Amino acid sequence: MPFTDYYELLGVSKTARTEDIKKAYRKLARKYHPDLNPNDKEAEKKFKAVNEANEVLSNPETRAKYDKYGEHWKNGEAYEQAQNARKEAGGRQGYSHSTGEAGDFSDFFSSMFGGDSGFDFGSYRSGSAGGKFKGQDLHATLNLNLTDVLHEHKQTFEINGKKIRITVPAGAYDGQEIKLPGYGGEGYNGGPKGDLYITFSVTNNTPYQVTGHNLKKEEDLDLYTALLGGEKVVSTLYGDIRLTIQPLTQNGTTVRVKDKGLPVYKETGKFGNLLITFKVKLPASLTAEEKKLFEQLKNMK
């Protein structure tokens, strides 16, 4: 059986990052998973192969050995020890791995284990103990409104006919992904279940603009209150509040209302702020008396 290049099998380069290797593995594992390919022996074979490739390449230690010794990575150290022993004994001919050719290793292992040992050098694979493989990871999207994440709450949803109840934390944000270990597909050949990844899709159902944990909103302010000061009732996500307006408040003035923004994820009692920008509204019309008063103000300058 010819040597299988794990990098080529996963479709990644030899300089690929661990995250890229895992990403490629998850994609192929979903594609060839036995649950999605019943009675397909070829898919089952490929599923086992990508699992093996992932196990070796996603572990820095085994990956280093694989890069150095190729298909015989598991017994490569034994080769070096024996080679060193040969050198010490003066036997400097024969098995040199400096060429990087697999044949040198195979010849060495044959002499070490014996031609009739039953060890198949071409088909040797690390695999998983007992041939057990983790089940398929599942992915789901949970749709929420912005008002749903103001407080921690329980929510039930259904995936593949199974109802799952989770706790939605306060401050959960759009695009956030959480992992539920063991809630994925059934394991293969007695292996552990896969995991369930839930992505939150949060829709802003409020009149506020979201900026991080802060909320922004414009409020109209009548000319007289802007000039003379006073009070204004403003609504927040947590109820109405009464703000004191300073005299001569300019158009575009922004005030900060502390702790009336969004809750901060996993930081109990911590909130963003509410930023209110006042838009001073001019009266649409003036009575004769109002016009006279404004004329008097103008002449006082």
C-alpha positions in Angstrom: 0.0 0.0 0.0 1.5 3.4 -1.0 2.5 6.0 1.6 -0.2 8.5 2.4 0.9 12.1 2.8 -1.1 13.5 5.7 -0.6 17.1 4.5 -1.8 16.2 1.0 -4.7 14.3 2.4 -6.0 17.3 4.4 -5.2 19.7 1.6 -2.9 21.9 3.6 0.8 22.9 3.1 3.6 21.6 5.3 3.8 25.1 6.9 0.1 25.2 7.7 -0.9 26.5 11.2 -2.5 24.1 13.7 -5.8 26.1 13.3 -5.8 25.6 9.5 -5.1 21.8 10.0 -8.0 21.5 12.4 -10.3 23.5 10.1 -9.4 21.3 7.1 -10.0 18.2 9.2 -13.4 19.3 10.4 -14.5 20.0 6.8 -13.4 16.5 5.6 -14.7 14.7 8.7 -18.1 16.1 8.0 -17.9 15.2 4.4 -16.9 11.5 5.0 -18.6 10.8 8.3 -20.3 7.4 8.3 -23.6 8.8 9.5 -23.8 10.9 6.3 -22.5 8.1 4.1 -24.2 4.9 5.3 -22.8 1.6 3.8 -20.1 3.6 1.9 -16.9 1.7 2.5 -14.8 4.2 0.6 -16.1 7.1 2.7 -15.5 5.1 5.9 -11.9 4.5 4.8 -11.4 8.2 4.0 -13.0 9.2 7.4 -10.5 7.0 9.2 -7.6 8.4 7.2 -8.4 12.1 7.9 -8.8 11.3 11.6 -5.4 9.7 11.6 -3.9 12.7 9.7 -5.5 15.1 12.2 -4.3 13.2 15.2 -0.7 13.3 14.0 -0.5 16.8 12.6 -2.5 18.7 15.2 -0.1 17.5 17.9 3.2 19.5 17.8 5.2 16.6 19.1 4.0 13.9 16.7 3.9 16.4 13.9 7.6 17.1 14.4 8.4 13.4 14.3 6.2 13.0 11.2 8.0 15.8 9.4 11.3 14.2 10.2 10.6 10.5 9.6 7.5 10.5 7.3 5.4 7.3 7.4 7.7 5.7 9.9 7.5 8.6 12.4 6.5 6.4 15.3 9.6 4.3 15.1 12.0 7.0 13.9 13.7 7.4 17.3 14.4 3.7 17.4 16.1 4.1 14.1 18.4 6.8 15.3 19.3 4.9 18.5 20.2 1.9 16.5 22.2 4.0 14.0 24.1 5.6 16.9 24.8 2.2 18.3 26.2 1.1 14.9 28.4 4.1 14.7 29.8 3.5 18.2 30.5 0.0 17.2 32.3 1.2 14.0 29.5 0.1 11.7 29.2 3.3 9.7 27.9 1.8 6.5 24.3 1.1 5.6 21.4 3.0 7.0 21.8 6.7 6.6 18.7 8.9 6.8 20.4 11.9 5.4 19.0 11.2 2.0 15.5 11.4 3.4 14.4 8.4 1.4 11.7 6.2 2.8 13.5 3.1 1.5 16.3 3.5 4.1 13.8 3.4 6.9 11.9 0.4 5.6 15.1 -1.6 5.2 16.1 -0.7 8.7 12.8 -1.7 10.2 12.8 -5.0 8.2 16.1 -5.9 9.7 15.0 -4.8 13.2 11.6 -6.6 13.3 12.3 -9.4 10.7 10.7 -9.9 7.3 8.1 -12.4 8.7 7.1 -10.2 11.7 3.8 -9.3 10.1 4.5 -5.6 10.3 3.1 -4.0 7.2 5.4 -1.0 6.6 3.4 0.4 3.7 0.1 0.4 5.5 1.3 1.3 9.0 -0.9 4.0 10.5 -1.1 5.5 14.0 -4.9 5.5 14.1 -6.9 5.6 17.4 -7.1 3.0 20.0 -9.6 0.3 19.0 -10.5 2.2 15.9 -12.8 4.5 17.8 -13.5 7.9 16.4 -15.2 11.0 17.7 -18.6 11.8 16.3 -19.4 14.6 13.9 -19.4 18.1 15.3 -22.7 19.9 14.7 -23.3 23.6 14.1 -26.4 25.6 14.8 -27.5 29.2 14.8 -29.7 30.6 17.6 -31.6 33.8 16.7 -32.0 36.4 19.5 -33.2 39.9 19.9 -30.9 42.5 21.5 -33.4 42.7 24.4 -33.0 39.0 25.0 -29.3 39.4 26.1 -30.0 42.1 28.7 -30.4 39.3 31.3 -29.3 35.7 31.6 -32.1 33.3 30.7 -32.8 29.8 29.6 -33.8 29.0 26.1 -34.9 25.8 24.4 -34.3 25.0 20.7 -34.4 21.9 18.6 -31.7 20.4 16.4 -32.0 17.1 14.6 -35.3 16.4 16.3 -33.7 16.7 19.8 -34.7 19.5 22.2 -31.7 21.2 23.9 -32.0 23.7 26.7 -29.2 26.2 27.2 -28.4 29.2 29.3 -28.0 32.3 27.2 -25.6 34.6 29.2 -26.3 38.3 29.7 -24.1 40.3 27.3 -24.1 37.6 24.6 -23.1 39.3 21.3 -23.8 38.8 17.6 -21.5 36.2 16.0 -20.5 34.7 19.4 -19.9 31.0 19.3 -20.3 28.6 22.3 -19.4 25.0 22.5 -21.5 22.2 24.1 -19.2 19.2 24.5 -20.8 15.8 23.8 -24.0 17.2 22.1 -22.9 16.4 18.6 -23.2 13.3 16.5 -22.8 9.8 17.8 -19.2 8.4 17.9 -18.0 5.9 15.4 -17.3 2.4 16.6 -17.9 3.3 20.2 -16.0 6.6 20.1 -17.1 9.7 22.0 -19.9 12.0 20.7 -19.0 15.1 18.8 -19.6 18.6 20.0 -22.3 21.1 19.3 -21.3 24.7 18.3 -24.0 27.3 18.7 -23.6 30.7 17.0 -25.7 33.6 18.4 -27.3 35.8 15.8 -28.4 38.9 17.6 -30.8 41.4 15.9 -31.1 44.9 17.2 -34.8 45.4 17.9 -34.3 48.7 19.7 -34.1 52.4 18.6 -30.5 52.5 19.9 -27.3 52.3 17.9 -24.9 49.7 19.4 -21.2 50.5 19.7 -19.5 47.8 21.7 -21.2 47.8 25.1 -22.5 51.4 24.7 -25.8 52.5 23.2 -26.4 55.7 21.3 -29.6 57.6 20.7 -30.7 61.1 19.6 -33.3 63.0 21.6 -35.2 66.1 20.5 -35.0 69.1 22.9 -37.3 72.1 22.5 -35.7 75.5 22.2 -37.0 76.9 25.5 -35.6 74.0 27.6 -32.3 74.2 25.7 -32.1 77.9 26.5 -33.4 78.0 30.0 -32.7 74.5 31.3 -35.1 72.1 32.9 -35.9 68.4 32.9 -36.5 65.8 30.3 -37.8 62.2 30.6 -35.8 59.8 28.5 -36.5 56.1 27.9 -33.8 53.4 28.3 -33.8 49.7 28.0 -34.2 49.5 31.7 -37.1 52.0 32.1 -37.6 55.7 32.0 -35.2 58.2 33.6 -35.4 61.9 34.3 -32.5 64.0 33.1 -31.5 67.5 34.2 -30.9 69.8 31.2 -28.4 72.5 31.7 -29.3 76.1 30.5 -27.9 77.0 27.1 -27.5 73.4 26.0 -26.2 73.5 22.5 -27.5 71.5 19.5 -25.5 68.3 19.2 -24.6 68.1 22.9 -24.0 64.5 24.0 -24.5 63.4 27.6 -23.5 60.1 29.1 -25.9 58.1 31.3 -23.7 55.6 33.2 -24.6 51.9 33.3 -27.6 52.1 31.0 -25.9 50.4 28.1 -25.5 46.7 27.4 -24.3 44.2 30.0 -20.7 43.1 29.7 -20.3 39.3 28.9 -19.3 37.3 32.0 -18.7 40.4 34.1 -21.7 40.5 36.5 -22.9 44.0 37.3 -20.8 45.7 34.7 -22.6 47.6 31.9 -21.8 50.0 29.1 -23.2 53.5 29.0 -26.1 55.2 27.2 -25.0 58.2 25.1 -27.7 60.7 24.3 -27.2 63.4 21.7 -29.7 66.4 21.9 -31.1 67.8 18.8 -32.5 71.3 19.5 -35.8 71.8 17.7 -36.8 75.3 16.5 -40.5 76.1 16.8 -42.5 75.7 13.6 -44.3 79.0 14.2 -44.4 82.0 16.6 -47.3 83.9 18.0 -47.2 87.7 17.8 -46.3 88.0 21.4 -43.4 85.4 21.1 -42.1 87.2 18.0 -42.2 90.5 19.9 -40.2 89.0 22.8 -37.6 87.6 20.5 -37.3 91.0 18.8 -36.7 92.5 22.3 -34.0 89.9 23.0 -32.3 90.7 19.7 -32.3 94.4 20.4 -30.7 93.8 23.8 -27.5 92.6 22.3 
